[in-house]
Amino acid sequence: MDYVSALVPPVVMAAFFIGLVVTIVKSQGGPNKAKEDAVVDAALAGAEAARQPRRDT
């Protein structure tokens, strides 16, 4: 019965990982994709603006 206790943790972790991947794949796209893309674009633009050195004329 030691082999059962040795196999249970990897099987449970594999099932959890498969469920996680399926959830991530299902959540891609859909009606909120444009809104999510806009939020990411705004965050990237803000980070890029903060990184640019200011030029005083």
N, C-alpha and C positions, 0 to 999 in steps of 0.2 A: 504493500500500500504506500510505500515511500515514493514510488514513481507518480502516484496521483497527486500527492502534496507538492511534488517537484514541478508538475506540469500545470497546476491550477494558476499560479501567478502569471506566467507568460500568456496563457490562454485568455485570462481576464484582461490583461493589458492590451493584447491584440484586438480583442472585441471592442474595448474602449477606443483604441486608435482608429479602427475602421469606422466606428460611429462618429468620431470627431471629423474624419475626412469627409464622410457623407454629409454631415451637417455643413461643413465649410463649402462643399461643392454646391449644395442646394441653395445656400444663401447668396451665391454669386449672381449678379444680374438682378432681374426683376424690376418692379416699379421704383424702388429706391436707389437704383444704380446711379442715375443722374445726380440725385441729391448727394449721395456719398462721394461721387467724383468731384462735385463742386466743393465739398468741404475739404477734400484732400488737396485740390488745386489751390484753394485759398490759403491753406496751411503752408503749402510749399512756397507760394508767392510771398507770404509773410516772412518765412524763414530766409528766403533769398533776399528780400529787402533789408532785413536786419543784418545780413552778412555783407552787403555792399558798403564800402566806405563812403562817408559823406564828403561831398566836395563843396566847400564854401567858396563862393566867387566874390 
